Each structure stands twice: as C-alpha cells, then as structure tokens.
C-alpha cells in the first residue's frame, strides 16, 4: 500500500464542502481541515504508484474550489498503534 499526504489549498469560503467531496473520492482515506499555509490535508492510499495519478491530479485537483495541491509520498509508516500491536503478539490477556 502506498500512502501519500496531499496538502491542498482551496477557496476558503467552501472548505467544508470541498473536504466532503474529496473525502468521498476513491483512494482518499481521510481529509483534515487544518491551520497554516494549506486548508486541507488528504491521506491517499493506493496499491500502485500509477494509481496516484488517477487520484490526485485525476480526481482531487478536479474538485471545484481546489486551487493547488502539493503531494508527499510516505516511505515508511510509524505509529503508536502499530508498535502496540507488534508488542502484543503472542501475549495472553
């Protein structure tokens, strides 16, 4: 699974509507409304690198009100949830 983080600038008067439209797109797992230079952050999870082109420029960028995107592809995932699950393997409750 390939994970990418997409930073999105939008029309500020339509952030909730744009976020909902993006969240409904295939390949988008979460959308966050954030502070800072960008308005939204979308988490995109796909099986192949080629699928990123279908989701990001092919779908997200075409949502009315999306002004620009900046994409970061994750090399590795680290999370507290994953660490806890790994340490719990083989332990009886």
Rosetta constraint file for C-alpha pairs under 8 A:
AtomPair CA 1 CA 45 HARMONIC 6.42 0.50
AtomPair CA 1 CA 46 HARMONIC 5.70 0.50
AtomPair CA 1 CA 47 HARMONIC 4.79 0.50
AtomPair CA 1 CA 48 HARMONIC 7.22 0.50
AtomPair CA 2 CA 45 HARMONIC 5.53 0.50
AtomPair CA 2 CA 46 HARMONIC 5.29 0.50
AtomPair CA 2 CA 47 HARMONIC 5.90 0.50
AtomPair CA 2 CA 48 HARMONIC 6.59 0.50
AtomPair CA 2 CA 49 HARMONIC 6.99 0.50
AtomPair CA 2 CA 73 HARMONIC 7.61 0.50
AtomPair CA 2 CA 74 HARMONIC 7.28 0.50
AtomPair CA 3 CA 43 HARMONIC 6.99 0.50
AtomPair CA 3 CA 44 HARMONIC 5.65 0.50
AtomPair CA 3 CA 45 HARMONIC 4.54 0.50
AtomPair CA 3 CA 46 HARMONIC 6.68 0.50
AtomPair CA 3 CA 73 HARMONIC 6.13 0.50
AtomPair CA 3 CA 74 HARMONIC 5.56 0.50
AtomPair CA 4 CA 43 HARMONIC 5.96 0.50
AtomPair CA 4 CA 44 HARMONIC 5.15 0.50
AtomPair CA 4 CA 45 HARMONIC 6.50 0.50
AtomPair CA 4 CA 71 HARMONIC 6.64 0.50
AtomPair CA 4 CA 72 HARMONIC 5.47 0.50
AtomPair CA 4 CA 73 HARMONIC 4.22 0.50
AtomPair CA 4 CA 74 HARMONIC 5.62 0.50
AtomPair CA 5 CA 41 HARMONIC 6.76 0.50
AtomPair CA 5 CA 42 HARMONIC 5.92 0.50
AtomPair CA 5 CA 43 HARMONIC 4.95 0.50
AtomPair CA 5 CA 44 HARMONIC 6.37 0.50
AtomPair CA 5 CA 71 HARMONIC 5.80 0.50
AtomPair CA 5 CA 72 HARMONIC 5.09 0.50
AtomPair CA 5 CA 73 HARMONIC 6.31 0.50
AtomPair CA 5 CA 74 HARMONIC 7.41 0.50
AtomPair CA 6 CA 41 HARMONIC 5.53 0.50
AtomPair CA 6 CA 42 HARMONIC 5.04 0.50
AtomPair CA 6 CA 43 HARMONIC 6.37 0.50
AtomPair CA 6 CA 44 HARMONIC 7.33 0.50
AtomPair CA 6 CA 56 HARMONIC 7.95 0.50
AtomPair CA 6 CA 69 HARMONIC 6.38 0.50
AtomPair CA 6 CA 70 HARMONIC 5.61 0.50
AtomPair CA 6 CA 71 HARMONIC 4.46 0.50
AtomPair CA 6 CA 72 HARMONIC 6.30 0.50
AtomPair CA 7 CA 38 HARMONIC 6.14 0.50
AtomPair CA 7 CA 39 HARMONIC 7.69 0.50
AtomPair CA 7 CA 40 HARMONIC 6.11 0.50
AtomPair CA 7 CA 41 HARMONIC 4.73 0.50
AtomPair CA 7 CA 42 HARMONIC 6.67 0.50
AtomPair CA 7 CA 69 HARMONIC 5.50 0.50
AtomPair CA 7 CA 70 HARMONIC 4.99 0.50
AtomPair CA 7 CA 71 HARMONIC 6.28 0.50
AtomPair CA 8 CA 38 HARMONIC 5.63 0.50
AtomPair CA 8 CA 39 HARMONIC 5.94 0.50
AtomPair CA 8 CA 40 HARMONIC 5.04 0.50
AtomPair CA 8 CA 41 HARMONIC 5.97 0.50
AtomPair CA 8 CA 42 HARMONIC 7.59 0.50
AtomPair CA 8 CA 66 HARMONIC 7.02 0.50
AtomPair CA 8 CA 67 HARMONIC 7.52 0.50
AtomPair CA 8 CA 68 HARMONIC 5.86 0.50
AtomPair CA 8 CA 69 HARMONIC 4.54 0.50
AtomPair CA 8 CA 70 HARMONIC 6.56 0.50
AtomPair CA 9 CA 37 HARMONIC 7.85 0.50
AtomPair CA 9 CA 38 HARMONIC 5.03 0.50
AtomPair CA 9 CA 39 HARMONIC 5.20 0.50
AtomPair CA 9 CA 40 HARMONIC 6.67 0.50
AtomPair CA 9 CA 66 HARMONIC 6.20 0.50
AtomPair CA 9 CA 67 HARMONIC 5.45 0.50
AtomPair CA 9 CA 68 HARMONIC 5.25 0.50
AtomPair CA 9 CA 69 HARMONIC 6.39 0.50
AtomPair CA 10 CA 14 HARMONIC 7.59 0.50
AtomPair CA 10 CA 15 HARMONIC 6.59 0.50
AtomPair CA 10 CA 18 HARMONIC 7.72 0.50
AtomPair CA 10 CA 38 HARMONIC 7.95 0.50
AtomPair CA 10 CA 39 HARMONIC 6.25 0.50
AtomPair CA 10 CA 40 HARMONIC 7.72 0.50
AtomPair CA 10 CA 65 HARMONIC 5.45 0.50
AtomPair CA 10 CA 66 HARMONIC 4.51 0.50
AtomPair CA 10 CA 67 HARMONIC 5.06 0.50
AtomPair CA 10 CA 68 HARMONIC 7.12 0.50
AtomPair CA 11 CA 15 HARMONIC 6.61 0.50
AtomPair CA 11 CA 65 HARMONIC 5.19 0.50
AtomPair CA 11 CA 66 HARMONIC 6.70 0.50
AtomPair CA 11 CA 67 HARMONIC 6.96 0.50
AtomPair CA 12 CA 39 HARMONIC 7.50 0.50
AtomPair CA 14 CA 18 HARMONIC 6.06 0.50
AtomPair CA 14 CA 65 HARMONIC 7.21 0.50
AtomPair CA 15 CA 19 HARMONIC 5.97 0.50
AtomPair CA 15 CA 33 HARMONIC 7.68 0.50
AtomPair CA 15 CA 39 HARMONIC 7.20 0.50
AtomPair CA 15 CA 40 HARMONIC 7.79 0.50
AtomPair CA 16 CA 20 HARMONIC 6.25 0.50
AtomPair CA 16 CA 33 HARMONIC 7.95 0.50
AtomPair CA 17 CA 21 HARMONIC 6.32 0.50
AtomPair CA 18 CA 22 HARMONIC 6.19 0.50
AtomPair CA 18 CA 63 HARMONIC 7.14 0.50
AtomPair CA 18 CA 64 HARMONIC 7.47 0.50
AtomPair CA 18 CA 65 HARMONIC 6.74 0.50
AtomPair CA 18 CA 66 HARMONIC 7.44 0.50
AtomPair CA 19 CA 23 HARMONIC 6.03 0.50
AtomPair CA 19 CA 31 HARMONIC 6.28 0.50
AtomPair CA 19 CA 32 HARMONIC 7.63 0.50
AtomPair CA 19 CA 33 HARMONIC 7.45 0.50
AtomPair CA 19 CA 40 HARMONIC 7.10 0.50
AtomPair CA 20 CA 24 HARMONIC 6.31 0.50
AtomPair CA 20 CA 31 HARMONIC 7.99 0.50
AtomPair CA 21 CA 25 HARMONIC 6.85 0.50
AtomPair CA 21 CA 63 HARMONIC 7.25 0.50
AtomPair CA 22 CA 28 HARMONIC 7.11 0.50
AtomPair CA 22 CA 31 HARMONIC 7.22 0.50
AtomPair CA 22 CA 42 HARMONIC 7.81 0.50
AtomPair CA 22 CA 60 HARMONIC 6.11 0.50
AtomPair CA 22 CA 63 HARMONIC 7.23 0.50
AtomPair CA 23 CA 28 HARMONIC 5.85 0.50
AtomPair CA 23 CA 29 HARMONIC 6.83 0.50
AtomPair CA 23 CA 30 HARMONIC 6.04 0.50
AtomPair CA 23 CA 31 HARMONIC 5.73 0.50
AtomPair CA 23 CA 42 HARMONIC 7.75 0.50
AtomPair CA 24 CA 28 HARMONIC 7.23 0.50
AtomPair CA 25 CA 55 HARMONIC 7.88 0.50
AtomPair CA 25 CA 59 HARMONIC 7.28 0.50
AtomPair CA 25 CA 60 HARMONIC 7.72 0.50
AtomPair CA 26 CA 55 HARMONIC 7.36 0.50
AtomPair CA 27 CA 44 HARMONIC 5.55 0.50
AtomPair CA 27 CA 45 HARMONIC 5.55 0.50
AtomPair CA 27 CA 46 HARMONIC 5.87 0.50
AtomPair CA 27 CA 55 HARMONIC 6.36 0.50
AtomPair CA 28 CA 42 HARMONIC 6.73 0.50
AtomPair CA 28 CA 43 HARMONIC 5.85 0.50
AtomPair CA 28 CA 44 HARMONIC 4.48 0.50
AtomPair CA 28 CA 45 HARMONIC 6.37 0.50
AtomPair CA 28 CA 55 HARMONIC 7.78 0.50
AtomPair CA 29 CA 42 HARMONIC 7.53 0.50
AtomPair CA 29 CA 43 HARMONIC 5.62 0.50
AtomPair CA 29 CA 44 HARMONIC 5.85 0.50
AtomPair CA 29 CA 45 HARMONIC 6.58 0.50
AtomPair CA 30 CA 42 HARMONIC 5.71 0.50
AtomPair CA 30 CA 43 HARMONIC 5.22 0.50
AtomPair CA 30 CA 44 HARMONIC 7.51 0.50
AtomPair CA 31 CA 40 HARMONIC 6.67 0.50
AtomPair CA 31 CA 41 HARMONIC 5.58 0.50
AtomPair CA 31 CA 42 HARMONIC 4.29 0.50
AtomPair CA 31 CA 43 HARMONIC 6.34 0.50
AtomPair CA 32 CA 40 HARMONIC 5.46 0.50
AtomPair CA 32 CA 41 HARMONIC 5.07 0.50
AtomPair CA 32 CA 42 HARMONIC 6.34 0.50
AtomPair CA 33 CA 39 HARMONIC 5.94 0.50
AtomPair CA 33 CA 40 HARMONIC 4.59 0.50
AtomPair CA 33 CA 41 HARMONIC 6.58 0.50
AtomPair CA 34 CA 38 HARMONIC 7.03 0.50
AtomPair CA 34 CA 39 HARMONIC 5.56 0.50
AtomPair CA 34 CA 40 HARMONIC 5.65 0.50
AtomPair CA 34 CA 41 HARMONIC 7.07 0.50
AtomPair CA 35 CA 39 HARMONIC 6.51 0.50
AtomPair CA 44 CA 52 HARMONIC 7.89 0.50
AtomPair CA 44 CA 55 HARMONIC 7.81 0.50
AtomPair CA 46 CA 51 HARMONIC 6.15 0.50
AtomPair CA 46 CA 52 HARMONIC 6.82 0.50
AtomPair CA 47 CA 51 HARMONIC 7.00 0.50
AtomPair CA 48 CA 52 HARMONIC 7.28 0.50
AtomPair CA 49 CA 53 HARMONIC 7.62 0.50
AtomPair CA 50 CA 54 HARMONIC 7.20 0.50
AtomPair CA 51 CA 55 HARMONIC 6.37 0.50
AtomPair CA 52 CA 56 HARMONIC 5.82 0.50
AtomPair CA 53 CA 57 HARMONIC 5.74 0.50
AtomPair CA 53 CA 58 HARMONIC 6.16 0.50
AtomPair CA 54 CA 58 HARMONIC 4.54 0.50
AtomPair CA 54 CA 59 HARMONIC 6.54 0.50
AtomPair CA 55 CA 59 HARMONIC 4.99 0.50
AtomPair CA 55 CA 60 HARMONIC 6.27 0.50
AtomPair CA 56 CA 60 HARMONIC 4.93 0.50
AtomPair CA 56 CA 61 HARMONIC 6.15 0.50
AtomPair CA 57 CA 61 HARMONIC 4.95 0.50
AtomPair CA 57 CA 62 HARMONIC 7.04 0.50
AtomPair CA 58 CA 62 HARMONIC 6.61 0.50
AtomPair CA 59 CA 63 HARMONIC 6.69 0.50
AtomPair CA 60 CA 66 HARMONIC 7.54 0.50
AtomPair CA 61 CA 66 HARMONIC 5.93 0.50
AtomPair CA 61 CA 67 HARMONIC 7.61 0.50
AtomPair CA 61 CA 68 HARMONIC 7.05 0.50
AtomPair CA 61 CA 69 HARMONIC 7.05 0.50
AtomPair CA 62 CA 66 HARMONIC 7.10 0.50
AtomPair CA 78 CA 82 HARMONIC 7.15 0.50
AtomPair CA 78 CA 83 HARMONIC 7.92 0.50
AtomPair CA 79 CA 83 HARMONIC 6.47 0.50
AtomPair CA 80 CA 84 HARMONIC 6.16 0.50
AtomPair CA 81 CA 85 HARMONIC 6.30 0.50
AtomPair CA 82 CA 86 HARMONIC 6.20 0.50
AtomPair CA 83 CA 87 HARMONIC 6.31 0.50
AtomPair CA 84 CA 88 HARMONIC 6.17 0.50
AtomPair CA 85 CA 89 HARMONIC 6.56 0.50
